[in-house]
Amino acid sequence: MHDRSLIQVISMLAVFIAGMLALFLLTVPTRHRLSNRLFGTFILLNALDISSWFLNRHLLPYPGLLVFKITTNTLINPVFYLYALAVCYSDFRLKPRHLWHLLPFGLLTLGLLPRFYLVDAAAKLHFLENFRDQPESVVIRWLGELQFLVYTAAIFIILKKYKQAYQENYTNPASITYKWLFQLTATLTLLHVVVVVKNGLQFTDQQDWFAGFELLVGINATCVLSWFILKALYHPALFRGVDSTLEPVGALLAGEPAASKATEALAPPQTETQVQQLRNYMAQAEPYLNPDLTVQELATQLNWPVRELSVLINHHLGQHFFDFVNEYRITKSMHLLKDASQPQLTVLEILYAVGFNSKSSFNTSFKKHTGQTPTQYRSA
């Protein structure tokens, strides 16, 4: 099969997969409706881009539709950024201020009005025949690169903040949201590098390399879309977001007046009393047995302000909240593993009993605290 024909077949397959997945995400009833719809829109925009290999020539009789389709590339990165916000923050909602992300697309469309959309058919055809040399084409290419750099950097900043907030306020060490978004962003970054190389080759005499990279891009797009489907099948409950109002403890302390921080530093007896009260409660009430325990829930049980408890654990004790809680879980599991009166308990039963919800996260935490796997500890 000719390379061009193979690329068209692969791109059609990728667009079909994208269409099916996007339709599912846009219509499935779920509490993650906003993030699903944004992700579905992101996939559809990418499908429109991929469809260029086989669809653009069929749209030549409809030049306005073709150019509009090309300019939708400027929406891909903003939609992905909004999707990242919706996934990370459970209280995220689209608001009028988010419309500014559409500004580049709107300005580009307005700029095309006098030079393309409002001219006659012959002028439109001439514009398309020389599209690569048109200033709008250059703007689209460079705007796409600038958007990718800015939005990708913004997403990694969001992920850093999300991870810190999650560690300081939640107890499940296996944050599927962070892993998924980090893997997705890193994968898309790698694919974008391949696309940039491919686009650069079209301006050289290395046409064999250009054809090879075009084929690679098409195969990669199909594989990534298939990965999306597998992810949705294996993790239908994606995702768990955090409250966007949660501030890292470091930021809370940095925002306090110097006198307040000085007073806090000069109150070790009170701090020691609070630490002892907290440890007594953890040992007696065993709230850590709840796998979904959060710092807000623990503060409610203690009848303490959330901020006070968060600062006590994350600042004074020098531990993230989930590390603090998991210490108690691991200690409890160590007793159960060595309990001669319950030898029938399996490792899986024990990890669920002490508040973990996955074997991998339990094994990781257990080895971090003891230097051994649960099985090695039990048999030692």
N, C-alpha and C positions, 0 to 999 in steps of 0.2 A: 504493500500500500504506500502511496506517495505521502511524504512527510506532512504536506499541507492537509491532505485528506485525513490522515491519522489525527492531527491536531484538532480538526473540526469534529471528528467523532468523539474524541476525549472531552472536548469542551461541551459538546451536547450532553454527554453523560453527566458531566459536572453540573451543568445547569439544571438537568432533570432532578438530580439528587438534591440540589439546593432548593429547587421549587417545592419538592415534597416536604423537606424539612421545614422550610419557611412556612408553608401552609399549616403544618402541625403546630408550630410555635405560635402562629398568629390566631389559631382557633381553639387550642386546647384550654379547657377550663382549669385554672390553677391559681393559687394565691400569689404566684410569681408572674402575674399577667403582664405587668409593665416591662420587666426585664425580658420576658419571652418575646414580647412584641418588638422591642428594640433589637433583640438579637435576630429575630426573623427578618426585620427590615434591613439589618446589616448584611445578612446572607443574600437577600434579594438584590441589594445594590451590587454586591460582588458578583452575583450571577449575571446581572446586566453587563458588567464589565467583561466577564469571561465570554459572554455571548458574542462579543465583537468578532471572534474568529469565524463565526458562521452566519451571523445575523446582519452585520452592517451592510453587506452588499445587497441584501433584500430590502433594506430601508432607504436605498438611494432615491427611489421615487418619492419618498417622504422626507425630504432634507430637514425640515423643522424637527420632526420626531427623532431623527438620527442625531442631530446636534444636541437636542435636549438630553437624549440618552447618554451622550458622551460627557456632558457637564454634570450629570448626577454623580460622577466620580468624586466631586468635591464634597459630597455628603457622607461618604463612607467613614472617614475618620471621626467626624463629629458624632455620628450615630454610635460608633463603637465606644467612644468616650462616655456618652450618656448611658450606654449599656453597662459599662464598668461601674458607674455611679449607682445605677439601679440594683446591680448585683451585690455590691459591697454594703450599701446602706438601706436597711429595711424601711426607713421612713422617707426615702427619696421619691419625689413626685415631680413630674414635668411642670414647669412654671413659665410664665411669659418671658422671664429673663433668659431662658434657655434658647429663645429664638435667635439670639445673636450668633449662635453657632451656624445658622443658615445664611449669615451675612455674605460670606464669600460666594456661595451659590447664587444668591440674589443679585449681587453686584455684577457677577459674570454674566448672568442672564440679561440684566439691564444693558450691559455693555454690548451685548450681541444684538440688541433690538435694532439700532440704526444700521448696523453693518451686515445683518443676516436676516433676522426674523421679519423685518418690515420692507425688505427689498423684493424684487420680482424673482420669478423662478430661474431665469437665466443667471442672475447675479448670485443666487443661492448655489446653483450648480458650479459656477466658477469658484465660489468660496470653498466648496467642498473639494474640488479638484486640486486646489492649492492649500488645503487645510494645514498640512504640516508646516508650511511657511508663514501661516497667519499669526499675528501677535497673540490672538486668543488661544491658539494651540500651545504656544510657548508659556502663556500664563497658566493654562490648565496643568501643564507638566510640572512647572516649578511650584505652583500653588499646592499641588498634590504632595510634592516632596516636603515642602514646609509644613503642611498640615500633619503629615505623618510624623515628622520629628517632634513637633510641639505636642501633639496629642499622645504620642507614645510615651514621651517624658512625663506628661501629666498623669497618665495611667499608672506608671511605675511609682510616682509620688503618692497617688491614692492607695496603691497596694501597700506601700510602706506604712502609711498611716493606719490603714485597715488592720494590718498584721499586729501592730503595736496595740491598737485599741482592743483587738480580739484577745491577745495574750493577757492584757491587764483586766479584762472584764468577763471572760468566758473560760470554761474548763475543758472543753473538748480540744485536745491538742492536734487533732487531724482536721484542720480547716480546709474543707474541700473547695470553698470559694476562692481562697488565696491560691491554692495549687492550680485550680482550673484557669483562673484569670492570668496567673503568671505564665503557665505553660502556653496558653493561647496567645498572649501578647508576644512572648519570646518566639513562638512558631511563626506568627505573622510578620515579625521583624525579620526573621531569616528568609521567609518567602519574599518579602519586599526587597531585600538585598539581591536576590536572584532576579527579580523583575527589573530592578535598576540596571543590573549587568546586561540583561537581555535588551532593554531599551537602548543602552549605550552601543551595543553591537550593531544595531540596525543602521547606525550612521558610519559604519566602517565597511571595509571590503570583506570582512569575515562572515559571509552570509551562511556558511555551513554551521559555524558556531551559533549564529543567531537562530537558525532553524532548530538546532539542538536545544538551546535554552527555551525557545517557545514551547517545544515538546515537554521539557522538564517542568515548565510553569503549569502547563495543562495537567500533567500527571500529579503534580503536587497539590493543585487545587482540588482535584478529585479525591485524593487521599485525605486531605484535611477535612473536606466535607463529610466523607465517610467516618472520619474520627469524631466529628460532631454528633453523628447519628449514634455511634457506639456509646459515646459519653451520655447521651440522653437516655439510652436504653439501660445502661448500668447504673446511672445516678438520676432517676426520675425526680428525686426530691431536691435537686439543686435549686436554691442555694440558701445559706444562712447568712443574712446580712447583720450588720451592727448598726446601732443608732448613730446617726451622723453627728449628733450633739456631744458624743463622748469625746473628751479631750484626753490625750496622753497625760500621765501624771506629771511628767517633766514640764509640759506646757502649762498645766495648772499652777505648779509651783513658780514657774518663771513669771506668770502673770500676777502673782501676789505682790503686795507692797513689801518692801524690805523689812519693815517693822514686824509684819505678820510672820514672815519666814524666820526672823530672829527669835520671836516668841516661841515659835514651834520648835526651833532647835534647842531652846533653853528649857524644855519641859520633858526631860527623860523619865522622871518618875511616873507622870501621867501616861506617857507612851508605853512604858513597861507594864503598867496596870492594864492598859487596853490590849496589849499583846497577850498577856496572861489570860484575860477574859476571853479573847478570841480563841486561843489554843484550848482552853477548857471547854468552850462550846463545841469546837471541832471534834474533840475527843469524846464528849458525852453525847451530843445530839447526832453526830455523824452526818452532817448535811451533804458531805462529799459523795454519799452513796447515790445521790441524784445525778445522773450523767449530764443533765442540762443545767446544772447549777451555774448561776451568774453572780457577779459581784453585787448586782442590784438585789437579787433574791436573798443572798446571804445578809446584806445590810438590813433588809426588811426583817429577817428572822432575829437579828441582834438588836433591832430597833435603833440602829445607828444611821447617820447620814451616809449616803453612798460615797460621797467624795472623801469623807473621813476614813472609811474602811479602805478605799482604793489607795489613798496616800499611805496608810499604815502598812499595807502589804507590799505595794509596788515600790515605795520609797524607803520606809523605815526598815522593813525586813529585807529589802533588796531582791525581791522575787516577783516574777510575773504571777498574776492570780492563778493561772492554770498550773504553774509549777508548784505553788504553795498548796493547792488543793490535791494535786497528784501525789505529793509526798505522803499525805494521809491515806490515799488510795493504795499506794505501793506498800506502806507499812501494814495496812489491813490485809492486803493480799499475801504478804510475807507470813503473817500469823496463820492464815488459812492454808497456805501451802505446806506449813510445818505442823498443822493441827492433826495429831494422831487419831483424834476422835472422828475425823471426817476425811478419811483417806480416799473415799469414793469420789470426792469433788474433782472434776477435771479443771484444767487451766482455763478453758473457755467459760465454764460455769463461774469460776472465781473472778475472772476479769469483769464479767457482767455484774456479779454480786457487789463488787467494790466501786462501781460507777463508770467503768470504761465501756465503750460501745464498739470497739473493734480490736481484733487481736494484734494487728500491726502497731497501733498506738500504745497498747498495753506493753508489748514486748520492748518497744523503743524506750518508753518511760522506765520500765523495770530495769533494763540494762543500764540506763543512764544513772539510776540511783544506786544500784547494787553491783554493777560490773558483771552481772551474770544474766542469763536468760532465766525465765521462770522454771523451766524444766531442770536446768543445771542447779538452780538454788534448791529445788525440792529434793533432788537426789544427793546433794552434798552432805 
